[in-house]
């Protein structure tokens, strides 16, 4: 079950987070079931599932179940989402998708055979999955969780998407430190970030901004540490 679940989970993560432009998301939120990108999104998931499962017809029923449920869950989310429940429904949406994947994987459990090749494949897929979780998925998750707070500051010249990439690199470092069992490195990184951020926060003199940055930092470090611990456990 482990390898099969990992394959369909990785297909889901790539389809939902990596290969879904903001343009698609906005179109679905506006046009809902009439948006062509809703069906393009479903087609991407179908192709990814077929690729990861090597176009094996044995899993055709499972793929259909995943796709139909994915469509139903996404449509329900589109029609029930509003400004107040956006964060809750985001989490509920992902939980529902994961539940379906688990049920499908459990249904195919008796058909799977483990081998040294499967173990090697499992390690590679697990590594890719957690790297995506630490970088792309974590960025989107933090953005959604902090979207409830409107922190406006004076616009200053900044590199495009610099904050997102800094966050990704930060979590990769923390993730690597956990794998190396070098917890002191996490403390050093957190202290270094605090020093760099201190000047900006001092100039801003904005308590809301300070709290916002603190929440984002703790979420970022927390997700990276959790991913590192889980990766070591499942590997």
Secondary structure, 3 states (H helix, E strand, C coil): CHHHHHHHHHHHHHHHHHCCCHHHHHHHHHHHHHCHHHHHHHHHHHHHHHHHCCCCHHHHHHHHHHHHHHHHHHHHHHHHCCCCCHHHHHHHHHHHHHHHHHHHHHHCHHHCCCCHHHHHHHHHHHHHHHHHHHHHHHHHHHHHHCCCCCCCCCCCCCCCCHHHHHHHHHHHHHHHHHHCCCHHHHHHHHHHHHHHHHHHHHHHCCHHHHHHHHHHHHHHHHHHHHHHHHHHHHC
